[in-house]
Amino acid sequence: MDIFSRYVFRQLFVGLMLVSAGLTCIIWLSQSLRFVEMIVNRGLTAGAFIYMTLLLLPNFLTVILPIALFTVIVFTYSKMIADRELVVMRAAGVSQVGLARPAIALSLLTMIFAYFLNLYLLPESYRAFRVLQWEIRNTYSHVLLKEGAFNSVSSKITVYIRERSKDGQLLGILVHDERDKDEPVSLMAERGALVDTGKGARVVMYNGNRQSVAGGNKLSILYFDRYVFEVPTGEASIGDRFREPRERSMIELISMRHGDATPADYGKYKVELHKRLVAPVLGLAFSLIGLACLLFGPITRRSQTKRIVSAVVFMVAIQGASLGLENIVARNLYLAPILYLIAFAPCLTGIYFLVANPVRTRAKRKRRRVAASSA
């Protein structure tokens, strides 16, 4: 790279890092609010909360990077036009491709990184996130029993505690178990604790009684010094959990057959495969369209606003068309080539307008008109 290209590349790279970091923080904060319920009701630690949200970062970056790259390129080149830097470079003989070379180089590097995210990091991180989320929601060792409230640890089991001591003991325990409709059970104890055995959670109670009502409304009371109540962990296992398309690796998506999923789900899996291959190219398409709008033809301050608006309109139209077609393609897989057309057509269009020389084009048209009139 020459001095000008390195100068522009450095500005674009720093801007891309800052804009990507800013957008990532905003989306990270907005999405992390969904997990506040797990902190409040299930006793999720701060470390586990941060780890869960960090697992979602690759999912955010696949959307953020193309938009951040487009924003930085349009802003940087617009600033250079306003400062007359591009006018001077063009007057020095630098072509449109030469002016766009730093942005194209950064776009290609970003596209390579985006492919790494889409093909490897995204499915691995999202799979780990979904497994952790499933474990937290289905393992009762994460349940935080609130004081002075009836805690529903399942649809048929309710636990009440009067107070929680500083050393973690539960005081004034009431457990109501309705798993057996013919003989519901109520347990009361002076104190106890919630224990995680590795195979499930248990409530160990001391100095209490067990009350049950059998057939014929006959009350039975059993007094105990120590009683262990096992909290059910549910019949479902991690292996039975439905795995979303984003959790599947590229090999799994490619080898997916009609019999492996329902017709509706099969379309979603195949669209996810095409989306991972197409999404990184959209960043390059946005960049080339923005460069073509800003650099094609004479560079003047008067037309700068129109060029920026045109670039934004084209970018939004391409992104909207890509997102809108995903559901349509999932139902009609023969339309999948349109996804590639939406990504590659703007690239070819942008390259054409960057390579084309409007001055030479107008001169050729003028010579043709003169030749036609003389003939």
C-alpha positions in Angstrom: 0.0 0.0 0.0 1.1 3.6 -0.7 1.1 6.3 1.9 -2.5 7.5 1.0 -3.9 3.9 1.2 -2.3 3.3 4.6 -3.6 6.6 5.9 -7.2 5.8 4.8 -7.0 2.2 5.9 -5.9 3.2 9.4 -8.8 5.6 9.7 -11.3 3.0 8.5 -9.9 0.3 10.7 -10.0 2.4 13.9 -13.5 3.7 13.0 -14.7 0.1 12.4 -13.5 -1.0 15.8 -15.1 1.9 17.6 -18.5 1.7 15.8 -18.6 -2.1 16.2 -17.8 -1.8 19.9 -20.4 0.8 20.4 -23.2 -1.0 18.6 -22.2 -4.3 20.3 -22.5 -2.7 23.8 -25.9 -1.2 23.0 -27.3 -4.5 21.7 -25.6 -6.5 24.5 -27.2 -4.3 27.1 -30.6 -4.5 25.5 -30.5 -8.3 25.1 -29.0 -8.9 28.6 -32.2 -7.5 30.1 -33.9 -10.8 29.1 -31.8 -12.6 31.6 -32.6 -10.4 34.6 -35.4 -12.9 35.5 -32.8 -15.6 35.8 -30.8 -13.5 38.3 -33.8 -12.6 40.4 -35.8 -15.9 40.4 -33.1 -18.5 39.8 -30.1 -17.2 41.7 -27.9 -16.9 38.6 -24.5 -15.6 39.6 -22.9 -12.5 38.0 -20.2 -14.7 36.4 -22.7 -17.0 34.8 -24.8 -14.0 33.6 -21.7 -12.4 31.9 -20.7 -15.8 30.4 -24.2 -16.3 28.9 -24.3 -12.9 27.4 -20.8 -13.2 26.0 -21.8 -16.4 24.2 -24.3 -14.3 22.2 -21.6 -11.9 20.9 -20.9 -13.8 17.7 -24.6 -13.7 16.9 -24.6 -9.9 17.3 -21.4 -9.4 15.3 -22.7 -11.2 12.2 -25.4 -8.4 12.0 -23.3 -5.5 13.3 -20.1 -5.9 11.2 -21.7 -5.2 7.7 -23.6 -2.2 9.0 -20.7 -0.8 10.9 -18.4 -1.2 7.9 -20.8 0.6 5.7 -21.3 3.4 8.2 -17.5 3.9 8.6 -16.8 3.9 4.9 -19.5 6.4 4.1 -18.5 8.7 7.0 -14.8 8.6 6.3 -15.0 9.2 2.6 -17.7 11.9 3.0 -15.3 13.7 5.5 -12.4 13.4 3.0 -14.6 14.8 0.3 -15.5 17.8 2.5 -11.9 18.3 3.4 -10.9 18.2 -0.4 -8.5 15.3 0.2 -10.1 13.1 -2.5 -10.3 16.0 -4.9 -6.5 16.5 -4.5 -5.8 12.8 -4.9 -7.9 12.6 -8.1 -6.2 15.7 -9.5 -2.9 13.9 -8.8 -4.0 11.1 -11.1 -5.4 8.5 -8.6 -8.2 6.5 -10.2 -11.5 5.7 -8.5 -10.3 2.2 -7.8 -7.1 3.6 -6.2 -9.3 5.8 -4.0 -11.5 2.9 -3.0 -8.6 0.4 -2.6 -8.2 0.8 1.3 -12.0 0.4 1.8 -12.1 -2.7 -0.4 -9.1 -4.2 1.4 -10.8 -3.7 4.8 -14.1 -5.1 3.4 -12.3 -8.3 2.2 -10.7 -8.7 5.6 -14.0 -8.2 7.4 -15.7 -10.7 5.0 -13.0 -13.3 5.9 -13.6 -12.7 9.6 -17.4 -12.9 9.1 -17.0 -16.3 7.4 -15.1 -17.5 10.4 -17.9 -16.2 12.6 -20.7 -17.8 10.5 -19.1 -21.1 9.7 -17.6 -22.0 13.1 -17.9 -19.6 16.0 -21.6 -18.8 15.7 -22.9 -22.4 15.9 -20.5 -23.3 18.6 -21.2 -20.3 20.8 -25.0 -20.5 20.3 -25.0 -24.2 21.0 -23.2 -23.6 24.3 -25.6 -20.7 25.2 -28.7 -22.9 24.5 -27.3 -25.8 26.6 -26.5 -23.5 29.5 -29.9 -21.8 29.3 -31.7 -25.2 29.2 -29.7 -26.4 32.3 -30.5 -23.2 34.2 -34.2 -23.4 33.4 -34.5 -27.2 34.1 -32.2 -27.7 37.0 -33.6 -26.8 40.4 -30.2 -26.3 42.0 -30.4 -22.8 40.4 -33.7 -22.0 42.0 -33.6 -19.2 44.5 -36.3 -19.6 47.2 -37.5 -16.2 48.2 -38.4 -15.4 51.7 -42.1 -14.8 52.7 -43.4 -16.0 49.3 -44.8 -19.1 47.8 -42.2 -20.4 45.3 -43.5 -22.6 42.5 -40.5 -24.9 41.7 -42.8 -26.9 39.3 -46.4 -26.9 38.3 -47.3 -29.2 41.2 -44.8 -28.4 43.9 -44.9 -25.2 46.0 -42.3 -24.2 48.6 -42.7 -21.5 51.2 -40.0 -20.3 53.7 -40.5 -17.8 56.4 -36.9 -16.6 56.6 -33.4 -17.4 55.3 -30.6 -17.2 57.9 -27.1 -15.7 57.2 -25.5 -19.1 57.0 -28.0 -20.3 54.3 -30.5 -22.2 56.5 -34.2 -22.1 55.6 -36.4 -21.3 58.6 -40.1 -22.1 58.7 -40.5 -24.4 55.7 -43.8 -25.4 54.1 -43.8 -27.8 51.1 -47.0 -28.8 49.2 -46.7 -31.7 46.8 -49.7 -32.5 44.4 -47.9 -34.9 42.1 -50.2 -37.6 43.4 -53.7 -36.2 42.9 -55.3 -39.0 45.0 -52.9 -38.3 48.0 -51.5 -34.7 48.1 -48.8 -34.2 50.7 -47.9 -31.2 52.9 -44.6 -31.0 54.8 -43.8 -28.5 57.5 -40.5 -28.1 59.3 -38.8 -25.7 61.7 -35.6 -25.5 59.6 -33.8 -27.0 56.6 -31.6 -26.4 53.6 -31.6 -26.7 49.8 -28.9 -29.1 48.8 -27.6 -29.9 45.3 -26.5 -33.5 45.0 -25.3 -33.4 41.4 -28.3 -35.6 40.4 -30.9 -33.1 41.4 -31.9 -30.8 44.3 -33.1 -31.9 47.7 -34.8 -30.0 50.5 -33.4 -31.4 53.9 -35.8 -30.6 56.7 -35.5 -31.0 60.5 -38.2 -31.2 63.3 -41.4 -31.2 61.3 -44.3 -33.3 60.2 -45.7 -34.9 57.0 -49.4 -34.6 56.4 -51.3 -36.5 53.7 -54.9 -37.2 53.0 -55.7 -40.7 51.6 -59.0 -42.0 50.2 -62.0 -41.3 52.3 -60.6 -38.0 53.6 -58.5 -39.8 56.2 -55.7 -37.5 57.5 -52.3 -39.1 58.2 -49.6 -37.3 60.1 -46.0 -38.4 60.4 -43.6 -36.5 62.8 -39.9 -36.6 61.9 -36.6 -35.3 63.2 -35.1 -35.4 59.7 -36.7 -35.7 56.3 -35.4 -35.4 52.8 -37.7 -34.2 50.0 -36.3 -34.8 46.5 -37.2 -32.1 44.0 -37.9 -33.7 40.6 -35.6 -32.6 37.8 -38.0 -33.5 35.0 -37.9 -36.3 32.5 -36.4 -34.4 29.6 -32.7 -34.5 29.0 -30.3 -32.3 27.1 -30.2 -34.9 24.4 -34.0 -34.6 23.9 -33.8 -30.8 23.6 -34.8 -29.3 20.2 -31.7 -27.9 18.5 -32.3 -24.8 16.5 -30.8 -24.2 13.0 -28.3 -21.7 14.4 -26.9 -24.4 16.7 -26.1 -26.8 13.8 -22.7 -27.0 12.3 -22.1 -26.6 8.6 -21.7 -30.4 8.1 -25.0 -31.0 9.9 -26.8 -28.4 7.7 -25.3 -29.8 4.5 -26.1 -33.4 5.3 -29.7 -32.6 6.4 -32.3 -34.6 4.5 -36.1 -34.3 4.2 -36.7 -37.2 6.6 -34.6 -35.6 9.4 -37.1 -32.9 10.1 -40.6 -31.7 9.4 -41.1 -29.9 6.0 -41.3 -26.5 7.8 -38.2 -27.1 9.8 -36.3 -28.6 6.9 -36.7 -25.3 5.0 -35.4 -23.3 8.0 -32.3 -25.5 8.2 -31.5 -25.0 4.5 -32.1 -21.3 4.7 -29.7 -21.1 7.6 -27.1 -22.9 5.4 -27.6 -20.4 2.6 -27.6 -17.4 5.0 -24.2 -18.4 6.5 -22.7 -18.4 3.0 -24.4 -15.2 1.9 -24.3 -13.0 5.0 -20.5 -12.2 4.9 -20.8 -11.1 1.2 -23.4 -8.5 2.2 -20.7 -6.5 4.0 -18.7 -6.3 0.8 -21.8 -5.4 -1.1 -22.6 -2.5 1.2 -19.1 -1.2 1.0 -18.9 -1.3 -2.8 -22.4 0.3 -3.2 -21.3 3.1 -0.7 -18.0 3.6 -2.5 -19.7 3.7 -6.0 -22.3 6.3 -4.8 -19.6 8.5 -3.3 -16.8 8.2 -5.9 -18.5 7.8 -9.2 -18.4 10.9 -11.4 -17.2 14.4 -10.3 -16.6 14.8 -6.6 -18.3 18.0 -5.4 -19.7 19.2 -2.1 -23.1 20.0 -3.6 -23.9 16.5 -4.6 -22.5 14.9 -1.4 -25.8 14.8 0.5 -27.6 13.1 -2.4 -24.9 10.6 -2.7 -25.0 9.7 1.0 -28.8 9.4 0.9 -28.6 7.2 -2.2 -26.0 4.9 -0.5 -28.1 4.6 2.6 -31.3 3.8 0.6 -29.5 1.1 -1.5 -28.0 -0.4 1.7 -31.4 -0.5 3.5 -33.1 -1.9 0.4 -30.5 -4.7 0.1 -30.7 -5.6 3.8 -34.5 -5.5 3.8 -34.7 -7.7 0.7 -32.3 -10.2 2.2 -34.2 -10.4 5.5 -37.6 -10.5 3.9 -36.8 -13.3 1.5 -35.6 -15.7 4.3 -39.1 -16.8 5.3 -40.2 -17.0 1.6 -37.2 -19.2 0.7 -37.8 -21.4 3.7 -41.2 -22.3 2.2 -40.0 -22.4 -1.4 -36.4 -23.7 -1.5 -36.2 -23.3 -5.3 -36.0 -19.6 -4.7 -32.7 -19.9 -2.8 -30.5 -18.5 -5.7 -32.3 -15.2 -5.2 -30.4 -14.8 -1.9 -27.1 -15.1 -3.7 -28.3 -12.7 -6.4 -29.2 -10.1 -3.8 -25.7 -10.4 -2.3 -23.5 -10.6 -5.5 -25.5 -8.3 -7.8 -24.6 -5.1 -5.7 -21.0 -6.3 -5.6 -20.8 -6.5 -9.4 -22.7 -3.2 -9.8 -20.4 -1.4 -7.4 -17.3 -2.8 -9.1 -18.6 -1.6 -12.5 -19.2 2.0 -11.4 -15.8 2.1 -9.7 -14.0 0.9 -12.7 -16.0 2.9 -15.2 -14.6 6.4 -16.1 -17.5 8.8 -16.6 -15.3 11.3 -18.4 -14.2 8.8 -21.0 -17.7 7.4 -21.3 -19.1 10.9 -22.1 -16.3 11.4 -24.6 -17.1 8.1 -26.4 -20.8 9.0 -26.6 -19.9 12.4 -28.0 -17.7 10.8 -30.7 -20.4 8.4 -31.6 -23.0 11.2 -32.0 -20.5 13.2 -34.2 -19.8 10.1 -36.3 -23.5 9.4 -36.7 -24.4 13.0 -37.7 -21.5 13.1 -40.2 -22.6 9.8 -41.7 
